[in-house]
Amino acid sequence: MNRVFVDRVDAGQIATFAIQGVRRDELRKGMVITDGRPVGKRRFKAKIYILHHPTTIKRGYVATLHAYTVRQAVRFMDMSKEFLRSGDSDLVTLEFLYRPEYLEKGQVFVFREGRTRGVGVVES
């Protein structure tokens, strides 16, 4: 739904806010509103599944990760297998290239390089 005004947003829901009195350069996509102090991570572990990739995915592979409002390049830092191909799954360590991001355990994401290459779930 777009441009639907609501009276409240409950914990765990995703919403977009029209905030007044704040400069545009003070905000960026992916920011989190919370009662605590969320800690962004540069590296995290994820269970991934390769949907389709024309060649192989190895350590050092870079793709764009999309998770809710987070959209940033990640590098595959560690894998238990030497390489991954279409249909493979693995527990991997991913690293954001530009800045830490806030991701929750169990959060689902896709990664792509032009076309969608795979899906994953944040483990830690």
C-alpha positions as CSV (number, residue, x, y, z in Angstrom):
1,M,0.0,0.0,0.0
2,N,1.2,3.5,-0.8
3,R,0.2,6.8,0.7
4,V,-2.1,5.3,3.3
5,F,-2.3,7.3,6.5
6,V,-2.4,5.2,9.7
7,D,-2.7,6.1,13.3
8,R,0.0,3.8,14.5
9,V,2.7,1.3,13.5
10,D,3.3,-1.8,15.6
11,A,6.6,-3.4,16.5
12,G,7.9,-5.5,13.6
13,Q,6.0,-3.6,10.9
14,I,7.7,-1.6,8.2
15,A,6.6,1.9,7.4
16,T,7.6,5.1,5.7
17,F,7.4,8.4,7.5
18,A,7.0,12.0,6.2
19,I,9.1,13.9,8.7
20,Q,9.2,17.6,8.9
21,G,11.8,19.9,10.4
22,V,14.7,17.6,9.4
23,R,17.1,18.2,6.6
24,R,17.1,15.6,3.8
25,D,20.9,14.9,4.2
26,E,20.3,13.9,7.9
27,L,18.3,10.8,6.8
28,R,18.9,7.9,4.5
29,K,17.1,4.8,3.4
30,G,17.3,1.9,5.8
31,M,17.4,3.9,9.0
32,V,15.5,2.3,12.0
33,I,13.2,4.0,14.5
34,T,13.5,2.1,17.8
35,D,13.4,2.7,21.6
36,G,16.9,1.3,21.9
37,R,20.2,2.0,20.2
38,P,20.4,-0.4,17.2
39,V,23.9,-1.5,16.3
40,G,24.7,-1.7,12.6
41,K,27.0,-4.6,11.5
42,R,29.6,-4.5,8.9
43,R,29.8,-8.4,8.7
44,F,27.2,-11.0,9.3
45,K,26.5,-14.7,8.7
46,A,23.7,-15.8,6.5
47,K,22.3,-19.1,5.1
48,I,21.9,-18.5,1.4
49,Y,20.5,-20.4,-1.6
50,I,21.7,-19.7,-5.2
51,L,18.7,-19.4,-7.5
52,H,20.6,-19.0,-10.7
53,H,24.1,-17.9,-11.6
54,P,25.7,-18.5,-15.0
55,T,29.2,-19.4,-13.6
56,T,30.4,-19.9,-10.0
57,I,30.4,-17.8,-6.9
58,K,33.6,-17.7,-4.9
59,R,35.1,-15.8,-2.0
60,G,35.4,-12.1,-3.0
61,Y,32.2,-12.2,-5.1
62,V,30.3,-8.8,-4.9
63,A,26.6,-8.4,-5.3
64,T,23.9,-6.0,-4.2
65,L,21.9,-7.0,-1.1
66,H,18.2,-5.9,-0.8
67,A,16.6,-6.4,2.7
68,Y,13.5,-4.2,3.3
69,T,14.9,-0.7,2.8
70,V,18.6,-1.7,2.9
71,R,20.2,-1.7,-0.5
72,Q,24.0,-2.0,-0.5
73,A,26.9,-4.0,-2.0
74,V,28.2,-6.9,-0.1
75,R,31.3,-9.1,-0.5
76,F,31.3,-12.8,0.1
77,M,34.1,-13.1,2.7
78,D,33.9,-16.7,3.9
79,M,32.1,-19.9,2.6
80,S,32.3,-23.5,3.8
81,K,32.5,-24.6,0.1
82,E,35.1,-23.6,-2.4
83,F,32.5,-22.3,-4.8
84,L,28.7,-22.2,-5.3
85,R,26.6,-22.8,-8.3
86,S,22.9,-22.7,-9.2
87,G,20.9,-24.8,-6.7
88,D,23.6,-24.8,-4.0
89,S,23.1,-23.5,-0.4
90,D,25.7,-22.6,2.2
91,L,26.3,-20.7,5.4
92,V,28.4,-17.6,4.4
93,T,29.9,-14.5,5.9
94,L,29.0,-11.3,4.1
95,E,30.5,-7.9,4.5
96,F,28.9,-4.5,3.6
97,L,31.3,-2.5,1.4
98,Y,30.3,1.1,2.4
99,R,28.8,1.3,5.9
100,P,27.3,-0.9,8.6
101,E,23.6,-1.7,8.4
102,Y,21.0,-2.8,10.9
103,L,19.8,-6.3,10.1
104,E,17.8,-8.6,12.4
105,K,18.4,-12.4,12.9
106,G,15.9,-14.2,10.7
107,Q,15.5,-11.3,8.2
108,V,15.1,-12.4,4.6
109,F,17.0,-10.8,1.8
110,V,17.8,-11.2,-1.9
111,F,21.1,-10.5,-3.6
112,R,21.6,-9.7,-7.2
113,E,24.0,-8.7,-9.9
114,G,21.6,-7.4,-12.6
115,R,19.2,-10.3,-12.1
116,T,18.4,-11.9,-8.8
117,R,21.1,-14.5,-8.0
118,G,19.9,-15.8,-4.7
119,V,18.1,-15.5,-1.4
120,G,19.2,-15.6,2.2
121,V,18.3,-15.4,5.8
122,V,20.4,-13.5,8.4
123,E,21.8,-16.0,11.0
124,S,23.9,-13.6,13.1
